[in-house]
């Protein structure tokens, strides 16, 4: 599995960093996670709009789905449009972004596949377990498996015991980390700190932690230091252009999914 970070900035993009956007590839299949603000131009640094095989969205905030609009426009308005794009999202999450154009304009480009967090999905070579995680709007944490490689992604979330189960033994844990040490009281139930992301990574026994959704202007080194207080494995900040590749485990049984114990040995 290959994960390319298109962006990981929270709330709005900056001059050098798009909002959430992740290209996940395996066996020639290209799955786009969370095409947030400014993720589409960064996607075009790697592939064309027609080469995206499916889109999976965790929740309906625009810093996670706004660039679905230019992606669909690029597919719908070219001379020889590709087949309709399967787009998976929690029910109702895409209503606002799909309403940006006149009714029906993008319909030929879109194969809408709404789901309820908690459902399991099969998307190309990927088996996807979705878990409801707390946020201001319905949000689906994702456990994406291809072969024996596992990517766990929180979307945006507040504290939850479900996070460590979602990430159990994951090769890559892509975690919400808006603030290094403390979330403002009004958002404390809906967002995480880098330090808490590190704690969940330790509980889950993940192989690698990627911090994402940092508030614009946050010092990446400060976030890394906060996470390192609670997690001793490899840590990086999800920044535009970062590429992470996993290889299939050669020994041992399949890692258990979210129903397993979050405190089992990880590596």
C-alpha positions as CSV (number, residue, x, y, z in Angstrom):
1,X,0.0,0.0,0.0
2,X,1.2,3.5,-0.9
3,X,-0.1,6.6,0.8
4,X,0.6,10.0,-0.7
5,X,-0.3,13.1,1.4
6,X,-1.9,15.8,-0.8
7,X,-2.5,18.0,2.3
8,X,-3.0,17.8,6.0
9,X,-3.8,21.4,7.1
10,X,-6.8,21.9,9.3
11,X,-9.7,24.3,8.7
12,X,-8.3,26.2,5.6
13,X,-5.3,25.8,3.3
14,X,-2.1,27.8,3.6
15,X,0.3,29.0,0.8
16,X,2.2,25.7,1.0
17,X,-0.2,23.2,2.5
18,X,-3.5,21.9,1.2
19,X,-6.2,20.7,3.6
20,X,-6.8,17.0,4.1
21,X,-6.3,14.8,1.1
22,X,-4.7,11.4,0.8
23,X,-4.1,9.2,-2.3
24,X,-4.1,5.5,-1.3
25,X,-2.9,3.1,-3.9
26,X,-2.6,-0.7,-4.1
27,X,-2.6,-3.2,-7.0
28,X,-3.0,-0.3,-9.5
29,X,-6.1,1.0,-7.8
30,X,-6.3,4.6,-6.7
31,X,-8.5,5.6,-3.8
32,X,-8.8,9.3,-2.9
33,X,-9.5,10.0,0.8
34,X,-11.0,13.3,1.9
35,X,-10.5,15.8,-1.0
36,X,-10.4,18.9,1.1
37,X,-9.6,22.5,0.1
38,X,-6.7,22.7,-2.4
39,X,-6.2,18.9,-2.5
40,X,-7.2,18.7,-6.2
41,X,-4.3,20.7,-7.6
42,X,-1.9,18.6,-5.5
43,X,-3.6,15.4,-6.8
44,X,-2.8,16.5,-10.3
45,X,0.9,16.5,-9.4
46,X,0.6,12.7,-9.3
47,X,-2.3,11.5,-11.5
48,X,-5.1,12.9,-13.7
49,X,-8.6,13.4,-12.6
50,X,-9.7,10.5,-14.8
51,X,-7.3,8.1,-13.1
52,X,-9.0,8.3,-9.7
53,X,-10.9,5.0,-9.2
54,X,-13.0,6.0,-6.1
55,X,-13.4,8.6,-3.4
56,X,-14.0,8.0,0.3
57,X,-15.0,10.9,2.5
58,X,-15.0,10.8,6.4
59,X,-17.3,13.7,7.0
60,X,-19.0,16.7,5.4
61,X,-16.8,19.6,6.5
62,X,-15.4,21.4,3.5
63,X,-11.7,21.0,4.5
64,X,-12.4,17.3,3.9
65,X,-14.6,17.3,0.8
66,X,-14.7,20.7,-1.0
67,X,-12.4,19.7,-3.8
68,X,-14.7,16.9,-4.8
69,X,-16.4,19.6,-6.8
70,X,-13.4,20.4,-9.1
71,X,-12.6,16.7,-9.4
72,X,-16.1,15.9,-10.6
73,X,-16.1,19.0,-12.9
74,X,-12.8,17.8,-14.4
75,X,-14.4,14.4,-15.2
76,X,-17.8,15.6,-16.3
77,X,-16.8,18.5,-18.6
78,X,-14.0,17.0,-20.6
79,X,-14.5,15.8,-24.2
80,X,-14.6,12.1,-23.4
81,X,-15.8,11.7,-19.8
82,X,-14.7,8.6,-17.9
83,X,-17.3,6.3,-16.2
84,X,-19.1,7.7,-13.1
85,X,-16.9,8.0,-10.1
86,X,-17.9,5.9,-7.0
87,X,-18.0,8.3,-4.1
88,X,-18.5,6.9,-0.6
89,X,-19.5,9.2,2.3
90,X,-21.7,9.3,5.4
91,X,-25.4,10.0,4.5
92,X,-25.9,13.6,3.8
93,X,-22.2,14.6,4.1
94,X,-21.9,15.7,0.5
95,X,-25.2,17.5,0.1
96,X,-23.6,21.0,0.4
97,X,-20.7,20.4,-1.9
98,X,-22.9,18.7,-4.5
99,X,-25.2,21.7,-4.4
100,X,-22.6,24.1,-5.7
101,X,-23.6,23.4,-9.4
102,X,-26.9,23.4,-11.1
103,X,-29.0,20.3,-10.5
104,X,-27.9,17.4,-12.7
105,X,-24.8,19.0,-14.1
106,X,-22.4,16.6,-12.4
107,X,-24.8,13.6,-12.2
108,X,-23.1,11.7,-15.1
109,X,-19.8,11.9,-13.3
110,X,-21.0,10.7,-9.9
111,X,-21.9,7.3,-8.6
112,X,-23.0,8.3,-5.1
113,X,-22.7,5.5,-2.4
114,X,-23.8,6.8,1.0
115,X,-23.1,4.7,4.1
116,X,-23.7,4.8,7.8
117,X,-20.5,4.8,10.0
118,X,-20.2,1.3,11.3
119,X,-20.7,-0.3,7.9
120,X,-18.0,-2.3,6.1
121,X,-17.2,-1.4,2.5
122,X,-15.3,-3.1,-0.3
123,X,-13.6,-0.6,-2.6
124,X,-11.4,-2.1,-5.3
125,X,-8.7,-4.1,-3.4
126,X,-9.5,-2.4,-0.2
127,X,-11.6,-3.7,2.7
128,X,-12.8,-0.7,4.7
129,X,-14.2,-0.8,8.2
130,X,-15.9,2.4,9.3
131,X,-16.4,3.4,12.9
132,X,-18.4,6.4,14.2
133,X,-16.1,8.8,15.9
134,X,-17.1,12.0,17.8
135,X,-17.0,15.3,15.9
136,X,-19.2,18.3,15.3
137,X,-20.9,16.4,12.4
138,X,-21.2,12.6,11.8
139,X,-17.6,11.4,11.1
140,X,-16.4,7.9,10.1
141,X,-13.0,6.7,11.2
142,X,-11.5,4.4,8.6
143,X,-9.5,1.2,8.8
144,X,-8.4,0.4,5.2
145,X,-6.8,-3.0,4.6
146,X,-5.2,-4.3,1.4
147,X,-3.6,-7.7,1.7
148,X,-1.9,-7.6,5.1
149,X,-1.3,-3.8,5.0
150,X,-3.4,-1.5,7.2
151,X,-4.0,2.2,7.2
152,X,-6.1,3.6,10.1
153,X,-7.4,7.2,9.7
154,X,-9.5,9.1,12.2
155,X,-10.9,11.8,10.0
156,X,-11.6,14.6,12.5
157,X,-12.4,13.3,16.0
158,X,-12.5,14.0,19.7
159,X,-11.4,11.5,22.4
160,X,-12.8,8.0,22.1
161,X,-12.0,4.5,23.2
162,X,-12.9,3.5,19.7
163,X,-9.7,5.1,18.3
164,X,-7.2,2.6,19.7
165,X,-9.4,-0.3,18.4
166,X,-9.7,1.3,15.0
167,X,-5.9,1.6,14.8
168,X,-5.0,-1.7,16.3
169,X,-1.6,-2.9,14.9
170,X,-2.0,-0.6,11.9
171,X,1.1,-0.1,9.7
172,X,0.2,3.6,9.4
173,X,-2.0,5.5,11.8
174,X,-3.1,8.8,10.3
175,X,-4.5,10.7,13.3
176,X,-6.2,14.0,14.0
177,X,-3.9,16.3,16.0
178,X,-5.3,19.8,15.7
179,X,-3.4,21.1,18.7
180,X,-0.2,19.9,20.4
181,X,-1.3,19.8,24.0
182,X,-4.7,21.3,24.7
183,X,-7.9,21.7,22.8
184,X,-10.0,24.8,23.6
185,X,-12.9,23.9,25.8
186,X,-15.6,24.5,23.2
187,X,-14.0,21.9,20.9
188,X,-12.6,19.5,23.5
189,X,-15.1,16.7,22.6
190,X,-14.5,17.1,18.9
191,X,-10.8,17.4,18.3
192,X,-7.5,15.8,19.5
193,X,-4.1,16.9,20.6
194,X,-0.9,15.4,19.2
195,X,0.0,14.2,22.7
196,X,-3.3,12.2,22.9
197,X,-2.8,10.9,19.3
198,X,0.5,9.5,20.5
199,X,-1.2,7.8,23.5
200,X,-3.7,6.1,21.2
201,X,-0.8,5.0,18.9
202,X,0.9,3.4,21.8
203,X,-2.3,1.7,23.0
204,X,-2.9,0.4,19.5
205,X,0.6,-0.8,18.9
206,X,0.9,0.9,15.5
207,X,4.0,0.8,13.4
208,X,4.0,4.5,12.4
209,X,2.1,7.6,13.4
210,X,1.3,10.5,11.0
211,X,-0.2,13.6,12.6
212,X,-2.7,15.5,10.5
213,X,-5.2,18.4,10.6
214,X,-2.8,20.7,12.5
215,X,-4.3,24.1,13.0
216,X,-2.8,26.6,10.4
217,X,0.4,28.1,11.8
218,X,1.1,25.3,14.3
219,X,4.8,24.6,14.6
220,X,5.2,21.0,13.3
221,X,8.1,20.4,15.6
222,X,5.9,21.2,18.6
223,X,3.4,18.7,17.5
224,X,6.0,16.1,17.0
225,X,7.5,16.7,20.4
226,X,4.0,16.5,22.0
227,X,3.3,13.1,20.3
228,X,6.8,11.8,21.2
229,X,6.0,12.2,24.9
230,X,3.4,9.4,24.6
231,X,4.6,7.3,21.6
232,X,8.2,6.1,20.9
233,X,7.8,4.9,17.4
234,X,8.3,6.8,14.1
235,X,6.3,10.0,13.9
236,X,5.8,12.5,11.1
237,X,3.5,15.3,10.2
238,X,1.3,14.8,7.2
239,X,2.5,17.4,4.8
240,X,1.9,17.9,1.1
241,X,4.1,15.5,-0.9
242,X,4.9,13.0,1.9
243,X,4.8,9.4,0.6
244,X,4.6,6.4,2.9
245,X,4.7,2.8,1.6
246,X,3.9,-0.3,3.6
247,X,4.9,-3.9,2.8
248,X,2.9,-7.0,3.7
249,X,3.8,-8.7,6.9
250,X,5.7,-11.9,6.2
251,X,4.8,-13.8,9.4
252,X,2.0,-14.0,11.9
253,X,-1.7,-13.9,11.6
254,X,-3.9,-11.2,10.3
255,X,-4.1,-8.2,12.7
256,X,-7.5,-8.1,14.4
257,X,-9.8,-5.3,13.5
258,X,-11.6,-2.8,15.8
259,X,-13.2,-5.5,17.8
260,X,-9.9,-6.6,19.2
261,X,-8.2,-5.5,22.4
262,X,-6.6,-2.1,22.1
263,X,-3.9,-3.1,24.6
264,X,-2.5,-6.1,22.7
265,X,1.1,-6.1,21.7
266,X,1.6,-4.2,18.5
267,X,5.0,-5.0,16.9
